[in-house]
Amino acid sequence: MTPRYAGISTFCRYPRLDDVSDENRPLDWIIYGAPYDSGVTYRPGARFGPRAVREESQYVKPYHLEHEFMLTAAMSICDAGDAPVSAYNPTENADTVTDFATALPDVGRAKLFMVGGDHSNTLANLRATYIREKEPTGGLAMIHFDSHLDTVDSIMGERYSHASPFIRAIEEGILDPKRMISVGIKGPLNSPADLEYARTEGIELVTHGRWLREGRAPIDAFLDRLGDAPCYLTFDIDCVDPVFAPGTGTPAVGGFTSSEALELLRGLVREGSAPPNIVGADVVEVLPQRDVAGCTALLAAHVMFEILCVSGLRTRAARG
């Protein structure tokens, strides 16, 4: 057995796609990196995020203590490497990453987990997930953790930046805004108009302040309405307070602690209810050059593990 400090780094030491490629072997999740950050509106550097998360994930182990669940016994997971990117054009990059993700093997309807990179890459993984789910009527549902709404129409004329993935996905019919919840939104806005699109389209907003006042109640109510609908989960690391996750490009103070963020994800598994039907996911906006001792990338790796465990617990229940 290779020690954790040796060998080629893959996400959580899962096998490489090339090592498990078999047309008869089902895959539950394929993880890949999207090393692109030319869609940012503030600090660049998240293009190095996938590499940093791979490195810090080497000490992420497969057994979940709280859920009493061995992830790798329930699911087949691999690392497909990094998507090619179009480094200087956000619109072209969305198409480039979409083509890569769509072409990944779909044995057993493997789900796609993207590690960014900036949040503009989410549009590509949403597109590919939508295709794999056979274009569900009305679009995908979404659980969204972030400090920012990311529904801005354009910034300085650019419509495909990290501030706009969800408005574009809604326009394309990929995402159903009435089955979308945004958790952790906080910080000053440019104007009240920043909220108009989300409110008009019916997105459930659980600001950080609302979460402090109401706790999990609005999230649980959303999950009850969601039922078994195919759902995409996206986690922007900047929803965590920069004291705990300094390595990000658009930090917003007053956010979740690392522990609170992990507990929010664990809380998606509720006694008496099936976990949400997560069919695609991502964690984005890790900026290693601003990171302290790799703590942000390490947190992102654990966020990935928590999301995979939510999916795995649902899979285990379905398979008996």
C-alpha positions, 0 to 999 in steps of 0.5 A: 500500500502506497503511503499517503505522502507518496505517489501521484496525487488524485482527488482523495486518492481515488483511482485515475479514470484510465485505471478503471476504464472498463465498458462493463464497470459502472462508475458512480462519480467521476471527479475532474478539475476545471483550472480556469479563472478568467471569469473572475471579477476580483482576485485571480488565481483559482485556476490553481485550485484543482491542483491544490485540492488534490494535494490537500485531499491526500489525507481525506479518509473514506469512512464517515464518522458521523454517518457511520458510512464507508464511502468507497464500499458503497460507490465507485469513484475516480479522478478524470484529470483536468478539463482543457480550458479556453484561458482567455474567453469565458464563453468559449471556456464554458463550451470547452469544459462542457464538451470535455465533461459530456464526453466522459464515460457514462457507464452506470450513469456516472455523475460528474463532480467538478473542482474549480476554478472559478464559479463560471465553470459550474455552467459547463458541469450543469450542462453536462449533468443535464444531458446525462439526466436525459434533459429532465422536464423543467430543468434541474433543481439546485442547492447552492452555498455561496456568499453571492447570488451569481445571477448578475446579467453581465459585468463590464459587458461580460455575460459568462463570468463567475457572477452569472452562471445561474442566470445563464443556466436558467435562460438555457432551461437547464436550471429551474429557479423555483426549485433552487435554494441559495444558502449563506448569501451575505455582505454589502450589495451594489444596489437593491437591484442585485436581489431582483432577479432571484426574487422574481424568478422564485429562488429561495434565499437563505441569507446568512442572517436568516440562517442565524435567525431561523436555523435549518428550518427553511432548508428542511422545508425546501428539501421537503418540497424537493422530494426526489427531483434531480438536484445539482449541488454547488459549493462556493468556498467563499460562503465560509468566513475568510478566517477559516477559508482565506484562500478565495478570490472574493472573500466575504466576512461573517460567514460560516465556520468550517464546522458549520459548513460541514454540518450544513452538508451533513444535515442534508441527510435527515432521519426519516427522509431520503437524502436529496437526489444529487446528480451533479456537484462542484466545489469552486473558488479555491485560490491557493496563493491566498491560502494559509497552510492549505487550510482552504483547499483542505476544507474544499476536499472535505466538502467534496467528501461530505457531498459524495457521502450524501449521494452515497447514503442515498445510493446505499438505501436504494440498493438495499 
